Structures are given as structure tokens and as C-alpha cells.
Amino acid sequence: MPVSVANPHVDPELSAAASRGGLKSLQLSGRDLLPLVQGGMGVAISAHRLAGSVAALGGVGTISSVDLRRLHPDLMQRTIDADPGEGYKAVVNAVNLEALEREIVAARALSQGRGLLAINIMRAVAEYAPSVRKALECGIDAVVVGAGLPLDLPELAQDHPHALLVPILSDARGIALVVKKWERKKRLPDAIVIEHPRLAGGHLGAAKVADLNDPRFEFETVIPQTLAFLRSAGVEREVPLIAAGGVRSFGDIARLQALGAAAVQLGTPFAVTTECDASVAFKRVLAEAKDKDMVEFTSVAGLPARAVTSPWLRSYLKAEARLQRLAEVKPRCTLGFDCLHQCGLRDGVPTWGQFCIDTHLTAALNGDTKRGLFFRGVGALPFGSEIRGVRELMAYLLTAPASAACPD
């Protein structure tokens, strides 16, 4: 149904703009929301300020669970003061869970009961299960999981039947697998994010770089295929599909809704807003980068990733072949807390990235252009190199150009 103008969960001006343009609402958890989902971005790029601001306007704001201690000096100090021995990993994990709780509480205060708040948790991280449980205990509205198949998410959330469970997948085959597995556990996804690996930023849902142009990932293919599968599977209630990757305008949203998507997810445009939790220097790098400044490469987890060709990344790619030849199992994680289940550098996997991803994403968070790894999606940003507010971005995305608006 069209976005309702009189809706206590959304900003009335943004709701009116979406309604005039004929955009349909995203219906989740009994609420009619704006069809905008802010993607989760770590390390600590999307935390309480960004997620809470998006939700306060009637969208879905998303906190990334990865290494949130970086935003809390007292928690960082606790890890600095910790004994670097066997107990160090437990200390880091404990303070990250404390940071996760702080961020959810702060985002809830900012949102003031509007929109919805989600947590994005990568299946590939070692603390995936504890992070899911902690977020649910803190009352998060939705748990969004990518970077792997979250086949065990229904079990982890079994004591929280009202929390929304949302997998991130890239093709109809993966979606069918997850839905069938979850059905056996008497649970269905409450929504599905369909992320296009050729358009999204960060870790991409394809086995290798050569697969990024596979037609099975095209929205024009995967959205209709998924809708057909859900109908054939006899899924009784509607499962909203959220298209992610390369969304930059009202026209993109209208086109994807016409294909059958209920909403869209965006990361990079929200990362360059004033409310984003990252440093101004980080925002500048993303805002000023063009598609020609980006590269697809093999990430730390063995899957493709898309990033800005920063000085560090250029140097790494020149040395990657040599580093992979020298790969060997390390006695311990370079940072001592084993952030990933499997790590190319720690585990000596030669075909995987030979670098510490937490170190270089943290450098990016702080705007360190010499050492940072800056992920970014494809496509020109709505305001070019300018950094503007969340409200202005959402208004731009939801407002039809005069020629495209529905007639009265």
C-alpha cells in the first residue's frame, strides 16, 4: 500500500513525499514504514547516531555489531589495560557486548519509538551467536545476518518470537535453501535482503570476482524468481524483499518496487551523512571517491570485496601474490581476539587476504588514508562530494522529480 501520510511511526513530511510519488510502504512488525533501510556498516561506521536518526524519521536504522568498543574510550581502555595473555580474547568480547548494549539503548533513545532498529551481525565473525543473543536480550527489533548462511538463526532467537529475523542473500537458490531450512524449524524470514554483489560495497555475495557479473544476481532475475519460489512453496504470509546495492535515487526505488521489492537498503549514501558515527575524514574519502577509484579484490574471508583504492590497498594488492606464497599458520591472532571464524592471515590460507581486516577497517573509521580499508558501493552519491544530513538524504530519495510524480 502507499506510504500513509498520517502515521505515528514515520516523519509526516517524508511520508507525504513518498505518498505523492506513489511509493509503497514497508510493512514490518505491524508498522507501515518508509521503504528505506540503512545498511549495517562496520567497524563502527553505523552505530547509534546513524541508526537512531534513520529510525526516528520512519525508516529502518541498522547498527553494525562489529567491534563497537572502538566508539567507547572507557571500554577501549579496559582492553588496553588487560593482560595480553590467554584471557585477553574474553575481555575484548565482553567489552564489545557491553558496547553493543550501550549502542542499542542510545539508538532507542534517539528513535523515540519511531521506525525500527536492527542489528547487522556477520555470520563469519567468531562472536556471531553471543552478539545475536545480546542484541535480542536488549530488545532489538530486527536481527539482520549476512556474510554466510544463517541457518541457525531461528534456534538462537527461539526465546524471542517477536524479534524480526532477516537474512542477507544474493540469489534465488540461496534464498530457497534458507527458507526451506527455516521452515523445518517452524520459522520464516520476516524479510529478506537481496544484495547485488556487483553493486554493493564491502564483502560481496559471490564466490569469486569473476562471478560478480553473473546474471543470476540481477534484480530483474532474482526478485521475480524469489517471489515465484515463495508462492510455489506455499508461504502463507508475505515476506518483504529488500533490494540492496547501487540504490541512489527515487527512480531506483520506484523501479525496484515495480519489480516486486518492498523496500531498498543503502549503505554508502548514509555513510557520508553528518549523523554517521565515523570520522569526518572517513566520510570525505567515501564522498570524494568515484567508481574509477574502486577495485574488487579477494577479501580476508576468501570472498570478493569492493573498496576504494586507498594507498594501503594499492600497496597490499601489489604485494598480495608474494604474501600469499608466504602464508603460514600463525600461533595466534595478531590482535589477540580472533574476530573471524576463519582468517586468511591467522590460519595461513594462501588464497585468502593476508592482512588483519579489523586493523585496517579501524584505521578507515578514524580517517587514516594511509592505512585504511574503505569499502564503498557502486554509483554516484546523491549530493556528490557533499556531506549532508540524514533527513535531507531521505527526502531526496523519497521525492519524485516533478515529471515522475503521480498525478493528483
Secondary structure, DSSP 4 states (H G I P E B T S, - for coil): -BPPSS-TTS-HHHHHHHHHTTPBPEEETTEEE-SEEEPP-TTTTSSHHHHHHHHHTTSEEEEE-TTGGGG-HHHHHHHHHS-SSTTHHHHHHHHHHHHHHHHHHHHHHHHTT-SEEEEEEETTBTTHHHHHHHHHHTT-SEEEEESS--TTHHHHTTT-TTSEEEEEESSHHHHHHHHHHHHHTT---S-EEEE-TTT--EE-SSSSGGGTT-GGGSHHHHHHHHHHHHHHTT--S---EEEESS--SHHHHHHHHHHT-SEEEESHHHHTBTT-SS-HHHHHHHHH--GGGEEEEE-TTSSEEEEE--HHHHHHHHHHHHHHHT----SS-SSSS--BSS-HHHHT-TTS--S-HHHHHHHHHTT-TTT---B--SS--TTTT--B-HHHHHHHHHSPPTTTSPP-
